[in-house]
Amino acid sequence: MRNFLERDVRRHKREQKEAYRKRKERANHPSRPTSRGGQPTLPPKRAPSALDPPTQKVWREKKGTPAPPPSESGGKSKQ
């Protein structure tokens, strides 16, 4: 009985490997319209979640230049 189970497990693993290999080959096939020239397509970009840290750009101060005061920059040019 044990021998039968071992053989069955080996057969199952082999079938899984073959199925995986076939899936990968099919995904990278150049004639497939979804992929560009056999390149694997990138996963879709994830929508920003509320749990993500805020990604606001911080104005970093360069050496020798002071930070711009927020009150003066009103968006309009001075005349």
PDB file of N, CA, C and O in Angstrom:
ATOM      1  N   MET A   1       0.834  -1.204   0.000  1.00  0.00           N
ATOM      2  CA  MET A   1       0.000   0.000   0.000  1.00  0.00           C
ATOM      3  C   MET A   1       0.874   1.262   0.000  1.00  0.00           C
ATOM      4  O   MET A   1       0.587   2.223  -0.714  1.00  0.00           O
ATOM      5  N   ARG A   2       1.950   1.250   0.813  1.00  0.00           N
ATOM      6  CA  ARG A   2       2.809   2.423   0.891  1.00  0.00           C
ATOM      7  C   ARG A   2       3.462   2.713  -0.457  1.00  0.00           C
ATOM      8  O   ARG A   2       3.598   3.869  -0.860  1.00  0.00           O
ATOM      9  N   ASN A   3       3.862   1.648  -1.148  1.00  0.00           N
ATOM     10  CA  ASN A   3       4.500   1.815  -2.437  1.00  0.00           C
ATOM     11  C   ASN A   3       3.548   2.495  -3.422  1.00  0.00           C
ATOM     12  O   ASN A   3       3.955   3.362  -4.196  1.00  0.00           O
ATOM     13  N   PHE A   4       2.279   2.093  -3.384  1.00  0.00           N
ATOM     14  CA  PHE A   4       1.292   2.693  -4.282  1.00  0.00           C
ATOM     15  C   PHE A   4       1.143   4.188  -3.982  1.00  0.00           C
ATOM     16  O   PHE A   4       1.075   5.007  -4.899  1.00  0.00           O
ATOM     17  N   LEU A   5       1.095   4.535  -2.696  1.00  0.00           N
ATOM     18  CA  LEU A   5       0.937   5.938  -2.314  1.00  0.00           C
ATOM     19  C   LEU A   5       2.142   6.763  -2.765  1.00  0.00           C
ATOM     20  O   LEU A   5       1.983   7.865  -3.290  1.00  0.00           O
ATOM     21  N   GLU A   6       3.347   6.225  -2.558  1.00  0.00           N
ATOM     22  CA  GLU A   6       4.546   6.954  -2.966  1.00  0.00           C
ATOM     23  C   GLU A   6       4.549   7.195  -4.471  1.00  0.00           C
ATOM     24  O   GLU A   6       4.901   8.279  -4.936  1.00  0.00           O
ATOM     25  N   ARG A   7       4.151   6.170  -5.227  1.00  0.00           N
ATOM     26  CA  ARG A   7       4.122   6.309  -6.674  1.00  0.00           C
ATOM     27  C   ARG A   7       3.084   7.362  -7.080  1.00  0.00           C
ATOM     28  O   ARG A   7       3.317   8.158  -7.990  1.00  0.00           O
ATOM     29  N   ASP A   8       1.951   7.355  -6.400  1.00  0.00           N
ATOM     30  CA  ASP A   8       0.885   8.301  -6.698  1.00  0.00           C
ATOM     31  C   ASP A   8       1.340   9.736  -6.409  1.00  0.00           C
ATOM     32  O   ASP A   8       1.058  10.654  -7.179  1.00  0.00           O
ATOM     33  N   VAL A   9       2.051   9.914  -5.285  1.00  0.00           N
ATOM     34  CA  VAL A   9       2.535  11.249  -4.925  1.00  0.00           C
ATOM     35  C   VAL A   9       3.549  11.729  -5.949  1.00  0.00           C
ATOM     36  O   VAL A   9       3.520  12.886  -6.366  1.00  0.00           O
ATOM     37  N   ARG A  10       4.455  10.828  -6.357  1.00  0.00           N
ATOM     38  CA  ARG A  10       5.453  11.201  -7.353  1.00  0.00           C
ATOM     39  C   ARG A  10       4.785  11.604  -8.667  1.00  0.00           C
ATOM     40  O   ARG A  10       5.171  12.587  -9.299  1.00  0.00           O
ATOM     41  N   ARG A  11       3.767  10.818  -9.069  1.00  0.00           N
ATOM     42  CA  ARG A  11       3.055  11.128 -10.313  1.00  0.00           C
ATOM     43  C   ARG A  11       2.364  12.488 -10.205  1.00  0.00           C
ATOM     44  O   ARG A  11       2.371  13.275 -11.151  1.00  0.00           O
ATOM     45  N   HIS A  12       1.777  12.748  -9.056  1.00  0.00           N
ATOM     46  CA  HIS A  12       1.072  14.018  -8.850  1.00  0.00           C
ATOM     47  C   HIS A  12       2.050  15.196  -8.932  1.00  0.00           C
ATOM     48  O   HIS A  12       1.759  16.207  -9.571  1.00  0.00           O
ATOM     49  N   LYS A  13       3.213  15.059  -8.280  1.00  0.00           N
ATOM     50  CA  LYS A  13       4.208  16.139  -8.315  1.00  0.00           C
ATOM     51  C   LYS A  13       4.679  16.387  -9.745  1.00  0.00           C
ATOM     52  O   LYS A  13       4.832  17.533 -10.168  1.00  0.00           O
ATOM     53  N   ARG A  14       4.909  15.297 -10.486  1.00  0.00           N
ATOM     54  CA  ARG A  14       5.364  15.440 -11.865  1.00  0.00           C
ATOM     55  C   ARG A  14       4.300  16.156 -12.706  1.00  0.00           C
ATOM     56  O   ARG A  14       4.620  17.031 -13.511  1.00  0.00           O
ATOM     57  N   GLU A  15       3.034  15.775 -12.508  1.00  0.00           N
ATOM     58  CA  GLU A  15       1.960  16.421 -13.265  1.00  0.00           C
ATOM     59  C   GLU A  15       1.860  17.900 -12.918  1.00  0.00           C
ATOM     60  O   GLU A  15       1.620  18.733 -13.792  1.00  0.00           O
ATOM     61  N   GLN A  16       2.043  18.223 -11.645  1.00  0.00           N
ATOM     62  CA  GLN A  16       1.985  19.628 -11.230  1.00  0.00           C
ATOM     63  C   GLN A  16       3.104  20.427 -11.896  1.00  0.00           C
ATOM     64  O   GLN A  16       2.880  21.536 -12.380  1.00  0.00           O
ATOM     65  N   LYS A  17       4.316  19.853 -11.918  1.00  0.00           N
ATOM     66  CA  LYS A  17       5.451  20.538 -12.542  1.00  0.00           C
ATOM     67  C   LYS A  17       5.197  20.757 -14.028  1.00  0.00           C
ATOM     68  O   LYS A  17       5.472  21.834 -14.558  1.00  0.00           O
ATOM     69  N   GLU A  18       4.666  19.726 -14.705  1.00  0.00           N
ATOM     70  CA  GLU A  18       4.403  19.854 -16.137  1.00  0.00           C
ATOM     71  C   GLU A  18       3.349  20.917 -16.397  1.00  0.00           C
ATOM     72  O   GLU A  18       3.481  21.713 -17.326  1.00  0.00           O
ATOM     73  N   ALA A  19       2.302  20.931 -15.578  1.00  0.00           N
ATOM     74  CA  ALA A  19       1.240  21.919 -15.763  1.00  0.00           C
ATOM     75  C   ALA A  19       1.781  23.325 -15.550  1.00  0.00           C
ATOM     76  O   ALA A  19       1.425  24.251 -16.279  1.00  0.00           O
ATOM     77  N   TYR A  20       2.643  23.482 -14.548  1.00  0.00           N
ATOM     78  CA  TYR A  20       3.247  24.790 -14.267  1.00  0.00           C
ATOM     79  C   TYR A  20       4.100  25.243 -15.453  1.00  0.00           C
ATOM     80  O   TYR A  20       4.024  26.391 -15.892  1.00  0.00           O
ATOM     81  N   ARG A  21       4.922  24.303 -15.964  1.00  0.00           N
ATOM     82  CA  ARG A  21       5.794  24.636 -17.089  1.00  0.00           C
ATOM     83  C   ARG A  21       4.967  25.028 -18.316  1.00  0.00           C
ATOM     84  O   ARG A  21       5.302  25.986 -19.013  1.00  0.00           O
ATOM     85  N   LYS A  22       3.881  24.284 -18.578  1.00  0.00           N
ATOM     86  CA  LYS A  22       3.033  24.595 -19.729  1.00  0.00           C
ATOM     87  C   LYS A  22       2.386  25.965 -19.571  1.00  0.00           C
ATOM     88  O   LYS A  22       2.286  26.730 -20.530  1.00  0.00           O
ATOM     89  N   ARG A  23       1.946  26.265 -18.347  1.00  0.00           N
ATOM     90  CA  ARG A  23       1.329  27.576 -18.102  1.00  0.00           C
ATOM     91  C   ARG A  23       2.329  28.695 -18.377  1.00  0.00           C
ATOM     92  O   ARG A  23       1.991  29.704 -18.995  1.00  0.00           O
ATOM     93  N   LYS A  24       3.580  28.501 -17.905  1.00  0.00           N
ATOM     94  CA  LYS A  24       4.590  29.535 -18.104  1.00  0.00           C
ATOM     95  C   LYS A  24       4.893  29.702 -19.599  1.00  0.00           C
ATOM     96  O   LYS A  24       5.024  30.828 -20.078  1.00  0.00           O
ATOM     97  N   GLU A  25       5.003  28.606 -20.327  1.00  0.00           N
ATOM     98  CA  GLU A  25       5.289  28.681 -21.758  1.00  0.00           C
ATOM     99  C   GLU A  25       4.163  29.405 -22.481  1.00  0.00           C
ATOM    100  O   GLU A  25       4.410  30.234 -23.357  1.00  0.00           O
ATOM    101  N   ARG A  26       2.929  29.091 -22.111  1.00  0.00           N
ATOM    102  CA  ARG A  26       1.787  29.703 -22.770  1.00  0.00           C
ATOM    103  C   ARG A  26       1.748  31.205 -22.469  1.00  0.00           C
ATOM    104  O   ARG A  26       1.384  32.003 -23.333  1.00  0.00           O
ATOM    105  N   ALA A  27       2.127  31.591 -21.235  1.00  0.00           N
ATOM    106  CA  ALA A  27       2.086  33.008 -20.856  1.00  0.00           C
ATOM    107  C   ALA A  27       3.127  33.803 -21.624  1.00  0.00           C
ATOM    108  O   ALA A  27       2.907  34.978 -21.916  1.00  0.00           O
ATOM    109  N   ASN A  28       4.265  33.184 -21.960  1.00  0.00           N
ATOM    110  CA  ASN A  28       5.338  33.915 -22.627  1.00  0.00           C
ATOM    111  C   ASN A  28       5.358  33.703 -24.137  1.00  0.00           C
ATOM    112  O   ASN A  28       6.323  34.078 -24.804  1.00  0.00           O
ATOM    113  N   HIS A  29       4.301  33.107 -24.677  1.00  0.00           N
ATOM    114  CA  HIS A  29       4.307  32.826 -26.106  1.00  0.00           C
ATOM    115  C   HIS A  29       4.189  34.127 -26.894  1.00  0.00           C
ATOM    116  O   HIS A  29       3.318  34.943 -26.592  1.00  0.00           O
ATOM    117  N   PRO A  30       5.057  34.344 -27.912  1.00  0.00           N
ATOM    118  CA  PRO A  30       5.048  35.633 -28.616  1.00  0.00           C
ATOM    119  C   PRO A  30       3.767  35.911 -29.398  1.00  0.00           C
ATOM    120  O   PRO A  30       3.440  37.075 -29.631  1.00  0.00           O
ATOM    121  N   SER A  31       3.033  34.874 -29.811  1.00  0.00           N
ATOM    122  CA  SER A  31       1.830  35.122 -30.605  1.00  0.00           C
ATOM    123  C   SER A  31       0.630  35.476 -29.730  1.00  0.00           C
ATOM    124  O   SER A  31      -0.441  35.805 -30.239  1.00  0.00           O
ATOM    125  N   ARG A  32       0.811  35.409 -28.445  1.00  0.00           N
ATOM    126  CA  ARG A  32      -0.300  35.739 -27.540  1.00  0.00           C
ATOM    127  C   ARG A  32      -0.530  37.253 -27.575  1.00  0.00           C
ATOM    128  O   ARG A  32       0.418  38.016 -27.389  1.00  0.00           O
ATOM    129  N   PRO A  33      -1.757  37.702 -27.807  1.00  0.00           N
ATOM    130  CA  PRO A  33      -1.971  39.139 -28.005  1.00  0.00           C
ATOM    131  C   PRO A  33      -1.807  39.983 -26.749  1.00  0.00           C
ATOM    132  O   PRO A  33      -1.520  41.176 -26.848  1.00  0.00           O
ATOM    133  N   THR A  34      -1.983  39.392 -25.573  1.00  0.00           N
ATOM    134  CA  THR A  34      -1.943  40.201 -24.355  1.00  0.00           C
ATOM    135  C   THR A  34      -0.529  40.602 -23.985  1.00  0.00           C
ATOM    136  O   THR A  34      -0.327  41.638 -23.352  1.00  0.00           O
ATOM    137  N   SER A  35       0.468  39.791 -24.374  1.00  0.00           N
ATOM    138  CA  SER A  35       1.837  40.132 -23.987  1.00  0.00           C
ATOM    139  C   SER A  35       2.560  40.724 -25.187  1.00  0.00           C
ATOM    140  O   SER A  35       2.251  40.393 -26.332  1.00  0.00           O
ATOM    141  N   ARG A  36       3.513  41.590 -24.928  1.00  0.00           N
ATOM    142  CA  ARG A  36       4.237  42.261 -25.998  1.00  0.00           C
ATOM    143  C   ARG A  36       5.511  41.482 -26.307  1.00  0.00           C
ATOM    144  O   ARG A  36       6.473  41.515 -25.540  1.00  0.00           O
ATOM    145  N   GLY A  37       5.506  40.787 -27.430  1.00  0.00           N
ATOM    146  CA  GLY A  37       6.707  40.100 -27.884  1.00  0.00           C
ATOM    147  C   GLY A  37       7.224  39.044 -26.932  1.00  0.00           C
ATOM    148  O   GLY A  37       8.435  38.852 -26.816  1.00  0.00           O
ATOM    149  N   GLY A  38       6.326  38.356 -26.250  1.00  0.00           N
ATOM    150  CA  GLY A  38       6.729  37.299 -25.345  1.00  0.00           C
ATOM    151  C   GLY A  38       7.170  37.790 -23.988  1.00  0.00           C
ATOM    152  O   GLY A  38       7.600  36.989 -23.158  1.00  0.00           O
ATOM    153  N   GLN A  39       7.076  39.087 -23.734  1.00  0.00           N
ATOM    154  CA  GLN A  39       7.445  39.595 -22.411  1.00  0.00           C
ATOM    155  C   GLN A  39       6.295  39.346 -21.440  1.00  0.00           C
ATOM    156  O   GLN A  39       5.137  39.560 -21.799  1.00  0.00           O
ATOM    157  N   PRO A  40       6.584  38.903 -20.230  1.00  0.00           N
ATOM    158  CA  PRO A  40       5.493  38.708 -19.271  1.00  0.00           C
ATOM    159  C   PRO A  40       4.864  40.053 -18.909  1.00  0.00           C
ATOM    160  O   PRO A  40       5.566  41.036 -18.671  1.00  0.00           O
ATOM    161  N   THR A  41       3.545  40.079 -18.872  1.00  0.00           N
ATOM    162  CA  THR A  41       2.860  41.340 -18.588  1.00  0.00           C
ATOM    163  C   THR A  41       2.999  41.676 -17.114  1.00  0.00           C
ATOM    164  O   THR A  41       3.051  40.785 -16.267  1.00  0.00           O
ATOM    165  N   LEU A  42       3.059  42.958 -16.814  1.00  0.00           N
ATOM    166  CA  LEU A  42       3.200  43.406 -15.434  1.00  0.00           C
ATOM    167  C   LEU A  42       1.865  43.264 -14.709  1.00  0.00           C
ATOM    168  O   LEU A  42       0.809  43.377 -15.331  1.00  0.00           O
ATOM    169  N   PRO A  43       1.903  43.021 -13.414  1.00  0.00           N
ATOM    170  CA  PRO A  43       0.639  42.942 -12.673  1.00  0.00           C
ATOM    171  C   PRO A  43      -0.038  44.304 -12.633  1.00  0.00           C
ATOM    172  O   PRO A  43       0.648  45.324 -12.706  1.00  0.00           O
ATOM    173  N   PRO A  44      -1.358  44.356 -12.520  1.00  0.00           N
ATOM    174  CA  PRO A  44      -2.036  45.651 -12.491  1.00  0.00           C
ATOM    175  C   PRO A  44      -1.628  46.468 -11.275  1.00  0.00           C
ATOM    176  O   PRO A  44      -1.374  45.924 -10.200  1.00  0.00           O
ATOM    177  N   LYS A  45      -1.571  47.785 -11.463  1.00  0.00           N
ATOM    178  CA  LYS A  45      -1.163  48.648 -10.352  1.00  0.00           C
ATOM    179  C   LYS A  45      -2.262  48.659  -9.300  1.00  0.00           C
ATOM    180  O   LYS A  45      -3.451  48.746  -9.609  1.00  0.00           O
ATOM    181  N   ARG A  46      -1.824  48.568  -8.040  1.00  0.00           N
ATOM    182  CA  ARG A  46      -2.778  48.528  -6.940  1.00  0.00           C
ATOM    183  C   ARG A  46      -3.251  49.945  -6.643  1.00  0.00           C
ATOM    184  O   ARG A  46      -2.464  50.892  -6.629  1.00  0.00           O
ATOM    185  N   ALA A  47      -4.546  50.068  -6.406  1.00  0.00           N
ATOM    186  CA  ALA A  47      -5.092  51.381  -6.043  1.00  0.00           C
ATOM    187  C   ALA A  47      -4.546  51.779  -4.677  1.00  0.00           C
ATOM    188  O   ALA A  47      -4.368  50.918  -3.815  1.00  0.00           O
ATOM    189  N   PRO A  48      -4.275  53.070  -4.460  1.00  0.00           N
ATOM    190  CA  PRO A  48      -3.748  53.482  -3.149  1.00  0.00           C
ATOM    191  C   PRO A  48      -4.757  53.220  -2.040  1.00  0.00           C
ATOM    192  O   PRO A  48      -5.927  53.590  -2.137  1.00  0.00           O
ATOM    193  N   SER A  49      -4.285  52.588  -1.012  1.00  0.00           N
ATOM    194  CA  SER A  49      -5.163  52.231   0.098  1.00  0.00           C
ATOM    195  C   SER A  49      -5.115  53.312   1.165  1.00  0.00           C
ATOM    196  O   SER A  49      -4.170  54.098   1.228  1.00  0.00           O
ATOM    197  N   ALA A  50      -6.146  53.343   2.003  1.00  0.00           N
ATOM    198  CA  ALA A  50      -6.193  54.318   3.098  1.00  0.00           C
ATOM    199  C   ALA A  50      -5.150  53.980   4.157  1.00  0.00           C
ATOM    200  O   ALA A  50      -4.753  54.846   4.936  1.00  0.00           O
ATOM    201  N   LEU A  51      -4.706  52.726   4.187  1.00  0.00           N
ATOM    202  CA  LEU A  51      -3.729  52.309   5.185  1.00  0.00           C
ATOM    203  C   LEU A  51      -2.302  52.663   4.778  1.00  0.00           C
ATOM    204  O   LEU A  51      -1.391  52.616   5.604  1.00  0.00           O
ATOM    205  N   ASP A  52      -2.104  53.020   3.503  1.00  0.00           N
ATOM    206  CA  ASP A  52      -0.762  53.356   3.041  1.00  0.00           C
ATOM    207  C   ASP A  52      -0.270  54.642   3.696  1.00  0.00           C
ATOM    208  O   ASP A  52      -1.076  55.517   4.011  1.00  0.00           O
ATOM    209  N   PRO A  53       1.038  54.769   3.907  1.00  0.00           N
ATOM    210  CA  PRO A  53       1.554  56.040   4.431  1.00  0.00           C
ATOM    211  C   PRO A  53       1.376  57.143   3.393  1.00  0.00           C
ATOM    212  O   PRO A  53       1.426  56.863   2.195  1.00  0.00           O
ATOM    213  N   PRO A  54       1.172  58.380   3.817  1.00  0.00           N
ATOM    214  CA  PRO A  54       0.966  59.462   2.843  1.00  0.00           C
ATOM    215  C   PRO A  54       2.217  59.681   2.006  1.00  0.00           C
ATOM    216  O   PRO A  54       3.332  59.659   2.527  1.00  0.00           O
ATOM    217  N   THR A  55       2.031  59.891   0.706  1.00  0.00           N
ATOM    218  CA  THR A  55       3.171  60.040  -0.201  1.00  0.00           C
ATOM    219  C   THR A  55       3.223  61.459  -0.742  1.00  0.00           C
ATOM    220  O   THR A  55       3.289  61.652  -1.956  1.00  0.00           O
ATOM    221  N   GLN A  56       3.195  62.442   0.123  1.00  0.00           N
ATOM    222  CA  GLN A  56       3.302  63.820  -0.344  1.00  0.00           C
ATOM    223  C   GLN A  56       4.770  64.182  -0.495  1.00  0.00           C
ATOM    224  O   GLN A  56       5.616  63.765   0.297  1.00  0.00           O
ATOM    225  N   LYS A  57       5.055  64.966  -1.526  1.00  0.00           N
ATOM    226  CA  LYS A  57       6.446  65.317  -1.796  1.00  0.00           C
ATOM    227  C   LYS A  57       6.882  66.408  -0.824  1.00  0.00           C
ATOM    228  O   LYS A  57       6.235  67.449  -0.707  1.00  0.00           O
ATOM    229  N   VAL A  58       7.965  66.159  -0.143  1.00  0.00           N
ATOM    230  CA  VAL A  58       8.498  67.129   0.805  1.00  0.00           C
ATOM    231  C   VAL A  58       9.586  67.919   0.099  1.00  0.00           C
ATOM    232  O   VAL A  58      10.482  67.332  -0.508  1.00  0.00           O
ATOM    233  N   TRP A  59       9.520  69.256   0.171  1.00  0.00           N
ATOM    234  CA  TRP A  59      10.530  70.107  -0.456  1.00  0.00           C
ATOM    235  C   TRP A  59      11.775  70.060   0.399  1.00  0.00           C
ATOM    236  O   TRP A  59      11.791  70.576   1.516  1.00  0.00           O
ATOM    237  N   ARG A  60      12.824  69.439  -0.128  1.00  0.00           N
ATOM    238  CA  ARG A  60      14.051  69.314   0.642  1.00  0.00           C
ATOM    239  C   ARG A  60      14.923  70.542   0.391  1.00  0.00           C
ATOM    240  O   ARG A  60      15.070  71.002  -0.742  1.00  0.00           O
ATOM    241  N   GLU A  61      15.488  71.052   1.462  1.00  0.00           N
ATOM    242  CA  GLU A  61      16.297  72.264   1.370  1.00  0.00           C
ATOM    243  C   GLU A  61      17.682  71.923   0.835  1.00  0.00           C
ATOM    244  O   GLU A  61      18.387  71.093   1.408  1.00  0.00           O
ATOM    245  N   LYS A  62      18.072  72.570  -0.270  1.00  0.00           N
ATOM    246  CA  LYS A  62      19.418  72.378  -0.799  1.00  0.00           C
ATOM    247  C   LYS A  62      20.370  73.265  -0.015  1.00  0.00           C
ATOM    248  O   LYS A  62      19.962  74.246   0.606  1.00  0.00           O
ATOM    249  N   LYS A  63      21.634  72.906  -0.053  1.00  0.00           N
ATOM    250  CA  LYS A  63      22.629  73.682   0.693  1.00  0.00           C
ATOM    251  C   LYS A  63      22.745  75.083   0.094  1.00  0.00           C
ATOM    252  O   LYS A  63      22.941  75.240  -1.111  1.00  0.00           O
ATOM    253  N   GLY A  64      22.621  76.104   0.955  1.00  0.00           N
ATOM    254  CA  GLY A  64      22.783  77.480   0.499  1.00  0.00           C
ATOM    255  C   GLY A  64      21.490  78.158   0.089  1.00  0.00           C
ATOM    256  O   GLY A  64      21.461  79.384  -0.022  1.00  0.00           O
ATOM    257  N   THR A  65      20.418  77.410  -0.142  1.00  0.00           N
ATOM    258  CA  THR A  65      19.157  78.051  -0.533  1.00  0.00           C
ATOM    259  C   THR A  65      18.164  77.909   0.607  1.00  0.00           C
ATOM    260  O   THR A  65      17.938  76.798   1.087  1.00  0.00           O
ATOM    261  N   PRO A  66      17.569  79.001   1.051  1.00  0.00           N
ATOM    262  CA  PRO A  66      16.582  78.896   2.123  1.00  0.00           C
ATOM    263  C   PRO A  66      15.264  78.320   1.611  1.00  0.00           C
ATOM    264  O   PRO A  66      14.973  78.385   0.417  1.00  0.00           O
ATOM    265  N   ALA A  67      14.485  77.768   2.503  1.00  0.00           N
ATOM    266  CA  ALA A  67      13.185  77.224   2.125  1.00  0.00           C
ATOM    267  C   ALA A  67      12.265  78.373   1.735  1.00  0.00           C
ATOM    268  O   ALA A  67      12.289  79.415   2.391  1.00  0.00           O
ATOM    269  N   PRO A  68      11.456  78.220   0.690  1.00  0.00           N
ATOM    270  CA  PRO A  68      10.576  79.314   0.279  1.00  0.00           C
ATOM    271  C   PRO A  68       9.475  79.535   1.322  1.00  0.00           C
ATOM    272  O   PRO A  68       8.823  78.575   1.731  1.00  0.00           O
ATOM    273  N   PRO A  69       9.258  80.770   1.755  1.00  0.00           N
ATOM    274  CA  PRO A  69       8.184  80.999   2.727  1.00  0.00           C
ATOM    275  C   PRO A  69       6.818  80.784   2.079  1.00  0.00           C
ATOM    276  O   PRO A  69       6.580  81.294   0.985  1.00  0.00           O
ATOM    277  N   PRO A  70       5.928  80.053   2.714  1.00  0.00           N
ATOM    278  CA  PRO A  70       4.645  79.722   2.075  1.00  0.00           C
ATOM    279  C   PRO A  70       3.727  80.931   1.906  1.00  0.00           C
ATOM    280  O   PRO A  70       2.852  80.912   1.041  1.00  0.00           O
ATOM    281  N   SER A  71       3.906  81.995   2.719  1.00  0.00           N
ATOM    282  CA  SER A  71       2.993  83.140   2.630  1.00  0.00           C
ATOM    283  C   SER A  71       3.248  83.958   1.364  1.00  0.00           C
ATOM    284  O   SER A  71       2.306  84.503   0.789  1.00  0.00           O
ATOM    285  N   GLU A  72       4.519  84.054   0.915  1.00  0.00           N
ATOM    286  CA  GLU A  72       4.829  84.888  -0.242  1.00  0.00           C
ATOM    287  C   GLU A  72       4.428  84.245  -1.559  1.00  0.00           C
ATOM    288  O   GLU A  72       4.024  84.939  -2.493  1.00  0.00           O
ATOM    289  N   SER A  73       4.534  82.928  -1.640  1.00  0.00           N
ATOM    290  CA  SER A  73       4.230  82.276  -2.916  1.00  0.00           C
ATOM    291  C   SER A  73       2.723  82.056  -3.004  1.00  0.00           C
ATOM    292  O   SER A  73       2.207  81.027  -2.567  1.00  0.00           O
ATOM    293  N   GLY A  74       2.032  83.026  -3.567  1.00  0.00           N
ATOM    294  CA  GLY A  74       0.586  82.920  -3.700  1.00  0.00           C
ATOM    295  C   GLY A  74       0.166  82.397  -5.052  1.00  0.00           C
ATOM    296  O   GLY A  74      -1.030  82.294  -5.323  1.00  0.00           O
ATOM    297  N   GLY A  75       1.115  82.062  -5.913  1.00  0.00           N
ATOM    298  CA  GLY A  75       0.774  81.539  -7.223  1.00  0.00           C
ATOM    299  C   GLY A  75       0.778  82.613  -8.298  1.00  0.00           C
ATOM    300  O   GLY A  75       0.861  82.288  -9.482  1.00  0.00           O
ATOM    301  N   LYS A  76       0.690  83.888  -7.920  1.00  0.00           N
ATOM    302  CA  LYS A  76       0.689  84.974  -8.904  1.00  0.00           C
ATOM    303  C   LYS A  76       2.047  85.670  -8.883  1.00  0.00           C
ATOM    304  O   LYS A  76       2.689  85.779  -7.838  1.00  0.00           O
ATOM    305  N   SER A  77       2.470  86.135 -10.049  1.00  0.00           N
ATOM    306  CA  SER A  77       3.763  86.817 -10.106  1.00  0.00           C
ATOM    307  C   SER A  77       3.600  88.261  -9.637  1.00  0.00           C
ATOM    308  O   SER A  77       2.599  88.912  -9.935  1.00  0.00           O
ATOM    309  N   LYS A  78       4.606  88.760  -8.890  1.00  0.00           N
ATOM    310  CA  LYS A  78       4.549  90.143  -8.389  1.00  0.00           C
ATOM    311  C   LYS A  78       4.904  91.114  -9.510  1.00  0.00           C
ATOM    312  O   LYS A  78       5.723  90.808 -10.377  1.00  0.00           O
ATOM    313  N   GLN A  79       4.275  92.290  -9.481  1.00  0.00           N
ATOM    314  CA  GLN A  79       4.552  93.289 -10.515  1.00  0.00           C
ATOM    315  C   GLN A  79       4.946  94.604  -9.902  1.00  0.00           C
ATOM    316  O   GLN A  79       5.216  95.564 -10.622  1.00  0.00           O
TER     317      GLN A  79
END
